[in-house]
Amino acid sequence: RAGARTGRMFAQQPRVQVVDACGNLAPSVQVTVTASVKVFAVRSSLISGIDLQGQLSLQTAAGWANYTTLRLDVATIYSTLEFTATMLGSASSVSFSIAASAPAAACEVQVSFA
């Protein structure tokens, strides 16, 4: 997630692999994988309202769930993505941060009175 910015899809989207008990790809297993975000902060009040955006639930194909639209709309310092699949457990990403995007170009507003 290097270079990730608020309001923009992650440049590097996650790929979740379904594996068997020996760590081998399990291409015949068809499950729905759901993504969520876990944000760590000094005060819990700072993390309310921070939700992962995009298509959060995907059906696996050939053992993979390939995300393409995930993003966060709020800057964070330390976050992880969490992935869950019913009856298969969960997995977490490495930690990452989301930088604030540059503001949109300023527009001049003119007011006139007749």
N, C-alpha and C positions, 0 to 999 in steps of 0.2 A: 503494500500500500504506500510505498514511497511516493511523495508528491501529491498525495490525496488532498483534495480541497472540498470545502463545504458546498453542498448543492450540485456537485458534479459526480458522475458515476466514477467509481474507482477505476483508475487506469489499469490496474492489474486485478481482474475479477477472480474470485475463488473457484477452484475446482475441487469437488469432494469425491473421493474414491471410496467405493464400498469394497471391503476386503473380507476374506474368510478368516477363521481362527488362526490360520498359519500366516496371514499377512498377504495372501495372494488376491489379485483382482477377482471379484465375483461378478462377472458380466451378466449372469442369468438372474441375479437378484433384482427385482423391481420394487423399489420403495420410494416414498416421498421424503425428501430431505428439506428441512425447514431451517432457515438462517435467522439469527437474532444477534443483537449487539449487547455486549456487557461493557459498561463504562465505569471506570474507577475514578473516584474523586475524594477529596478530603471531607467534604460535607455531602450527605445524600441529597440534600435539597438542590444541589448543582446538577444532578443527573436526571431529574424528572423531565419528561417530555422529549428525551433524546431517543428517537426510534429509528431503526434501520429502515430505509426506503428502497423501493424496487420490487421485483418479483421475488418474494421470500421463500416460496415453496416450489420445489422442482421435482419432477419424476426422474429417476435415474434412467440412463440409456447406456447400455453396455457397461454397467458398473460405475458410471460417472454422473454427477450432477454438475453441470457447467453453468455457473451464474454469469449474467451479462449486464445486469442493470442495477446492482447494489450501490447505494450511496448513503451518506449521512449529511444532514442539512445543518448540523451544529458542530462547531469546532470542539475537538476533544484532545486531551493530552495522552491518555492511556486507555486504550480500548482493545477488546478482542471480539472476534466474530465467533459465535457458537453455532454449531450445526447438530441437529438432532434428526433421528429417523426412528419411527416406532419399532420397538423390539430389537433395535441394533445399537442403541447407546448414543453417545455424542462425541464430538470432537471440537477442539478450539484452535483458532488461528494464533499466530504469534501476535504480540501486542503491536499496536500502531497508533499514530495520532492523525488527526484531521486538522489541517490549517484553514484559517478563515480565507475565503476567496476575496479577491480584490473587489472593491465596490464597483458597481456599474458606472459608466461615465456620467458625470453630473450634467443635469439639464438646467438651463436657465429658465426660470419662470417669470413671465412678465404679467403684471396686473395693470389694467387701465380702467379708469372710471370715466364714463361718458356724461 
